[in-house]
Amino acid sequence: MIADSKHLITDTYTSLGLIVGLILVKINNFLWLDGTIKNEKHSISA
């Protein structure tokens, strides 16, 4: 049960980080951040 809750919290933080990163890319046109987010997403799911 505790492991499931920690996994859920980790997924929540990851999702929030992706959303914030995508908003920053859209608003500020930080194109370098887009590549960083994509690489981070792949390394997390691997």
C-alpha positions as CSV (number, residue, x, y, z in Angstrom):
1,M,0.0,0.0,0.0
2,I,2.8,2.4,0.9
3,A,4.7,1.6,-2.3
4,D,1.6,2.3,-4.3
5,S,1.2,5.7,-2.8
6,K,4.8,6.6,-3.3
7,H,4.5,5.5,-7.0
8,L,1.4,7.6,-7.4
9,I,3.1,10.7,-5.9
10,T,6.1,10.2,-8.2
11,D,3.8,10.0,-11.2
12,T,2.0,13.1,-10.1
13,Y,5.2,15.1,-9.8
14,T,6.4,13.8,-13.1
15,S,3.1,14.8,-14.8
16,L,3.1,18.2,-13.2
17,G,6.7,18.8,-14.3
18,L,5.8,17.9,-17.9
19,I,2.8,20.2,-17.9
20,V,4.8,23.1,-16.4
21,G,7.6,22.5,-18.9
22,L,5.2,22.4,-21.9
23,I,3.6,25.7,-20.7
24,L,7.0,27.3,-20.5
25,V,7.9,26.1,-24.0
26,K,4.6,27.5,-25.3
27,I,4.7,30.9,-23.5
28,N,8.4,31.7,-23.6
29,N,9.4,29.7,-26.8
30,F,12.1,27.9,-24.9
31,L,12.7,25.4,-27.6
32,W,15.7,23.9,-25.8
33,L,13.4,23.0,-22.9
34,D,11.2,20.9,-25.3
35,G,14.1,18.6,-26.1
36,T,15.0,18.3,-22.4
37,I,11.4,17.4,-21.5
38,K,11.3,14.7,-24.2
39,N,14.6,13.1,-23.1
40,E,13.5,13.2,-19.4
41,K,10.2,11.5,-20.3
42,H,11.9,8.7,-22.1
43,S,14.5,8.1,-19.4
44,I,11.8,7.9,-16.7
45,S,9.6,5.4,-18.6
46,A,12.6,3.2,-19.4
